[in-house]
Amino acid sequence: MSQLLTFMMSRAVPGARVESAWVSHVPWWDVRLYFIFVDPDHSGYWLQFKKRYPHWERVALKYGAKAIEAACPEFDSAENLMNWLFDVLILPRGERNLLQLLMKQECKC
């Protein structure tokens, strides 16, 4: 999944350097908050992403983002995080289904 996510994040912001990308999480009280970490310049990547996709915040609120001040919005489930990304990038149903299947096989979140 992380190779596919890396490719997807690279394609989402042409010109941004993306060596790797993965779903990560941080503990927040009694839950985990999920976000996408992009290497090598996490903050720089997300600044470019937000400029390219100005509707990112509206979609994040739709999926119940717990933190939108962070570089990447943070969600209480990996599923909400990925659904947010799929909606922002306006991915076709087939790509969404494939990515969701791969995520379920790889991540026991």
Backbone torsions as a table, in degrees:
resi	resn	phi	psi	omega
1	MET	NA	-39.2	-175.4
2	SER	-66.5	-31.3	175.6
3	GLN	-66.4	-42.7	179.0
4	LEU	-66.7	-41.1	178.0
5	LEU	-64.5	-40.7	176.9
6	THR	-58.7	-46.3	178.7
7	PHE	-61.9	-44.9	-178.1
8	MET	-63.4	-42.5	-179.0
9	MET	-69.2	-35.1	176.7
10	SER	-65.3	-43.2	179.7
11	ARG	-68.3	-31.1	-177.0
12	ALA	-67.4	-31.9	-179.1
13	VAL	-129.9	81.7	179.8
14	PRO	-56.9	138.0	-179.3
15	GLY	94.2	-19.6	176.7
16	ALA	-80.9	139.5	178.5
17	ARG	-82.8	120.1	178.9
18	VAL	-129.3	108.7	176.9
19	GLU	-89.5	-34.1	176.7
20	SER	-161.1	156.0	177.6
21	ALA	-147.3	142.0	180.0
22	TRP	-154.3	158.2	175.4
23	VAL	-81.1	127.3	179.2
24	SER	-126.9	174.7	178.2
25	HIS	-150.1	157.2	174.8
26	VAL	-129.9	145.5	176.1
27	PRO	-72.7	138.4	176.3
28	TRP	-139.0	106.6	-173.4
29	TRP	52.1	-115.1	-176.7
30	ASP	-104.6	13.9	178.5
31	VAL	-129.5	170.0	172.8
32	ARG	-103.9	142.9	174.3
33	LEU	-109.7	124.9	-174.9
34	TYR	-99.7	141.4	177.8
35	PHE	-151.2	169.7	178.3
36	ILE	-104.4	120.7	177.0
37	PHE	-92.6	130.0	-179.9
38	VAL	-118.4	124.1	-178.3
39	ASP	-108.9	137.7	19.7
40	PRO	-99.4	-13.9	-175.6
41	ASP	-122.6	78.2	-175.1
42	HIS	-53.7	-55.2	-176.8
43	SER	-64.8	-43.1	179.5
44	GLY	-62.6	-40.3	178.9
45	TYR	-60.6	-48.5	-175.4
46	TRP	-68.6	-29.2	173.4
47	LEU	-62.6	-44.6	178.3
48	GLN	-65.4	-40.7	179.6
49	PHE	-59.1	-47.2	-176.9
50	LYS	-66.4	-31.9	175.8
51	LYS	-70.3	-39.4	-177.6
52	ARG	-73.0	-32.3	-177.3
53	TYR	-122.8	77.3	-175.0
54	PRO	-63.6	-15.8	178.8
55	HIS	-85.1	3.7	-176.3
56	TRP	-55.1	-40.9	-175.1
57	GLU	-70.0	-42.7	178.6
58	ARG	-59.2	-43.2	-179.9
59	VAL	-69.1	-36.9	178.0
60	ALA	-61.0	-42.8	178.6
61	LEU	-65.4	-35.4	177.0
62	LYS	-58.6	-37.1	-179.0
63	TYR	-94.9	13.0	173.3
64	GLY	73.1	38.8	178.7
65	ALA	-54.0	135.1	179.8
66	LYS	-89.6	-23.2	178.2
67	ALA	-145.1	119.7	176.5
68	ILE	-111.8	-3.6	178.8
69	GLU	-78.8	-22.2	-179.4
70	ALA	-68.9	166.9	178.9
71	ALA	-53.4	-54.3	174.8
72	CYS	-107.2	135.4	177.2
73	PRO	-57.5	148.6	-177.5
74	GLU	-114.3	138.1	-175.3
75	PHE	-126.1	157.7	-178.9
76	ASP	-81.0	0.4	174.2
77	SER	-150.1	149.2	176.4
78	ALA	-64.0	-32.1	179.5
79	GLU	-63.5	-45.7	177.9
80	ASN	-64.2	-38.6	177.2
81	LEU	-58.9	-49.6	-177.3
82	MET	-69.5	-38.3	177.0
83	ASN	-62.5	-38.1	175.1
84	TRP	-58.9	-49.5	-179.0
85	LEU	-61.2	-44.3	-180.0
86	PHE	-59.4	-42.4	-179.4
87	ASP	-69.0	-42.2	-179.9
88	VAL	-62.6	-41.9	-178.4
89	LEU	-82.5	-6.2	-179.2
90	ILE	52.9	54.6	180.0
91	LEU	-75.5	143.7	175.5
92	PRO	-65.8	155.3	-177.0
93	ARG	-52.5	-42.1	-178.5
94	GLY	-61.2	-44.4	178.1
95	GLU	-65.4	-41.3	178.3
96	ARG	-59.0	-48.0	-178.2
97	ASN	-61.9	-43.4	179.5
98	LEU	-62.6	-46.5	-179.5
99	LEU	-65.0	-39.4	177.7
100	GLN	-64.5	-40.2	177.9
101	LEU	-63.3	-46.8	178.9
102	LEU	-62.4	-39.9	180.0
103	MET	-64.2	-42.2	-179.8
104	LYS	-65.8	-33.9	179.7
105	GLN	-73.0	-36.5	-174.8
106	GLU	-89.1	-40.9	-171.3
107	CYS	-109.4	120.9	175.5
108	LYS	-97.7	57.9	-175.5
109	CYS	-82.4	NA	NA
